[in-house]
């Protein structure tokens, strides 16, 4: 890719995600870091339009992301018939911000491959009050893996739980969105970026600034 082509791609990706525009009122004000410690993670869902982000169909989950750990750009080893085949499964999830835990669920079972739990959408999850009317939802944890409780104070990088396969999901992954309500399925989602991470999309690297999150991007700490 030529330098000019790379520049055009970067501008197209960041046009609505990193500049003052008609989404300004929907942007998070706090600073957020990636909720993982290391590795290369793929953004399976992310962005500000329905064609790249299924979460846009739900107002409270708008701008949410689904993150999966990859190895050599693969999501799983073997044939993917066991939960443990997926590289994301069992990975440590950490707090992406300063905040206080206001809700936890820790007892939902993992799904079986090929099945989902539509009655318990988020499965095992945590909600963090990050201040400034911003509430972080992290979901699909491994049962019994949460190490935090309601009222606990969190700092960026503090371990919270392990990636699991609980809730309404077809494969192990980490879901994250930020909303303006402390209650699940209420309020409106907020547009956020990550600091302290390198993003690569279509060969163009985004770093040394807040990285916008969009489907098809690879993130690395």
C-alpha positions in Angstrom: 0.0 0.0 0.0 1.3 3.4 -0.9 1.8 6.1 1.7 -1.0 8.2 0.2 -3.4 5.2 0.2 -2.5 4.4 3.8 -3.3 8.0 4.7 -6.7 7.9 3.0 -7.6 4.6 4.7 -6.6 6.0 8.1 -8.8 9.1 7.5 -11.7 7.0 6.4 -11.6 4.8 9.5 -11.1 7.6 11.9 -13.5 10.1 10.3 -16.4 9.5 12.6 -14.5 7.8 15.4 -11.8 10.4 16.4 -12.9 13.8 15.3 -15.4 16.3 16.6 -18.6 15.6 14.6 -22.3 14.8 14.9 -21.5 12.0 17.4 -19.8 14.3 19.9 -22.7 14.1 22.3 -22.4 10.3 22.4 -18.7 10.1 23.2 -17.4 8.9 26.6 -15.5 11.4 28.6 -13.4 9.0 30.7 -10.2 7.4 29.6 -10.3 3.6 28.9 -7.6 1.1 28.4 -8.0 -2.4 26.9 -9.6 -5.0 29.2 -6.9 -7.5 28.4 -3.2 -7.9 29.5 -1.4 -9.0 26.3 -1.7 -10.8 23.0 -3.4 -9.9 19.7 -7.1 -9.4 19.9 -9.5 -9.2 17.0 -12.5 -6.8 17.0 -15.3 -9.0 15.8 -17.9 -6.4 16.3 -17.2 -2.6 16.5 -17.8 0.7 14.9 -20.5 3.3 14.6 -22.7 1.8 11.8 -24.9 -1.3 11.7 -23.0 -2.8 8.8 -19.9 -3.3 11.0 -21.4 -3.5 14.4 -24.5 -5.5 15.3 -24.6 -3.8 18.7 -25.9 -0.6 17.0 -29.3 -2.2 16.8 -29.6 -1.9 20.6 -29.5 1.7 21.8 -28.0 0.8 25.2 -25.2 -1.3 23.6 -24.4 1.1 20.8 -20.7 1.3 20.0 -20.0 -1.9 22.0 -17.3 -4.2 20.9 -16.7 -8.0 20.9 -13.0 -9.0 21.4 -11.4 -12.4 20.7 -7.8 -13.4 21.3 -6.0 -14.8 18.2 -2.9 -16.7 17.5 -1.5 -16.5 13.9 -4.9 -14.8 13.0 -6.8 -17.9 14.1 -9.5 -17.9 16.8 -9.1 -21.5 17.9 -6.8 -24.5 17.7 -7.9 -27.9 16.5 -11.4 -28.1 15.0 -13.0 -25.8 17.5 -15.4 -28.4 18.9 -14.4 -27.8 22.5 -14.6 -24.6 24.5 -11.0 -25.0 25.5 -10.0 -24.9 21.8 -10.7 -21.2 21.7 -7.7 -19.0 22.6 -9.9 -16.4 24.3 -11.3 -19.0 26.8 -9.8 -18.6 30.2 -7.9 -15.4 29.4 -7.7 -12.8 32.2 -10.0 -9.8 31.9 -8.9 -6.6 33.6 -10.5 -3.4 34.5 -10.3 -0.8 31.7 -10.8 2.2 34.1 -11.0 3.6 37.6 -14.4 2.8 39.0 -16.6 1.0 41.5 -18.3 -2.3 40.9 -22.1 -2.0 41.1 -23.3 -5.4 39.7 -21.9 -8.9 39.3 -23.2 -12.2 38.0 -20.9 -15.2 38.6 -23.0 -18.3 38.5 -24.3 -18.7 34.9 -22.9 -21.9 33.3 -20.8 -22.0 30.1 -22.7 -22.9 27.0 -22.1 -26.0 25.0 -20.6 -25.5 21.5 -23.5 -24.9 19.1 -25.9 -23.6 21.9 -26.5 -20.1 23.4 -28.3 -18.8 26.5 -30.8 -16.4 25.0 -32.5 -16.0 28.4 -29.4 -14.6 30.1 -28.0 -12.3 27.4 -24.8 -11.2 29.2 -24.2 -14.4 31.1 -21.6 -13.8 33.9 -20.8 -10.1 33.8 -19.8 -7.0 35.8 -20.9 -3.4 35.7 -18.4 -0.7 36.7 -19.4 2.8 37.6 -16.6 4.8 36.0 -18.0 8.3 37.0 -19.3 11.1 34.8 -22.5 9.0 34.2 -20.5 6.3 32.4 -21.1 2.6 33.2 -18.9 -0.1 31.8 -20.4 -3.5 31.0 -18.0 -6.5 30.6 -19.7 -9.8 29.8 -19.5 -13.6 29.0 -17.2 -14.6 31.8 -16.3 -18.1 32.9 -18.5 -19.3 35.8 -17.1 -18.7 39.2 -14.1 -16.8 37.9 -15.0 -13.3 39.1 -12.6 -12.0 41.7 -14.5 -8.7 42.5 -17.6 -7.9 44.4 -20.1 -5.0 44.5 -18.6 -1.9 46.1 -15.0 -2.9 45.2 -12.9 -0.1 43.8 -11.1 -0.9 40.6 -8.0 0.6 39.0 -6.9 0.1 35.3 -5.3 -3.4 34.9 -6.9 -4.9 38.0 -7.9 -8.5 37.3 -11.7 -9.0 37.2 -12.5 -12.5 35.8 -11.7 -14.9 33.0 -13.2 -15.0 29.5 -15.8 -17.7 29.3 -18.7 -18.9 27.2 -21.8 -17.8 29.2 -24.7 -15.9 27.9 -26.1 -15.3 24.4 -22.9 -16.0 22.4 -21.9 -18.5 19.8 -18.2 -18.6 20.9 -16.0 -17.6 23.8 -15.2 -13.9 23.6 -15.2 -10.7 25.7 -18.0 -8.2 25.2 -17.6 -4.6 26.3 -19.9 -1.5 26.1 -20.3 1.7 27.9 -23.8 3.1 28.7 -25.2 6.1 30.4 -27.4 4.1 32.8 -26.4 1.8 35.7 -29.1 -0.7 34.7 -28.7 -3.4 32.0 -30.8 -2.9 28.9 -31.4 0.8 29.8 -30.0 4.1 28.6 -27.8 4.7 25.6 -24.4 3.4 24.5 -21.4 5.7 24.4 -18.6 5.9 21.8 -15.2 5.1 23.3 -11.6 4.5 22.3 -8.7 2.7 23.9 -5.4 4.1 25.1 -2.2 2.1 25.5 -2.9 -0.2 22.6 -1.7 -0.5 18.9 -4.4 -1.0 16.4 -3.9 -2.4 12.9 -6.5 -2.5 10.1 -5.9 -3.5 6.5 -2.1 -3.0 7.1 -2.4 0.5 8.5 -1.2 0.9 12.1 -2.9 3.2 14.5 -0.9 4.1 17.6 0.5 6.9 19.8 -3.0 8.2 20.3 -6.4 7.0 21.3 -7.3 4.0 19.0 -10.8 3.9 17.5 -12.4 0.5 17.6 -13.9 -1.0 14.4 -14.7 -4.4 13.1 -11.8 -6.0 11.3 -9.2 -4.3 13.5 -6.4 -6.1 15.4 -5.4 -4.8 18.8 -2.1 -5.5 20.6 -0.7 -4.3 23.9 
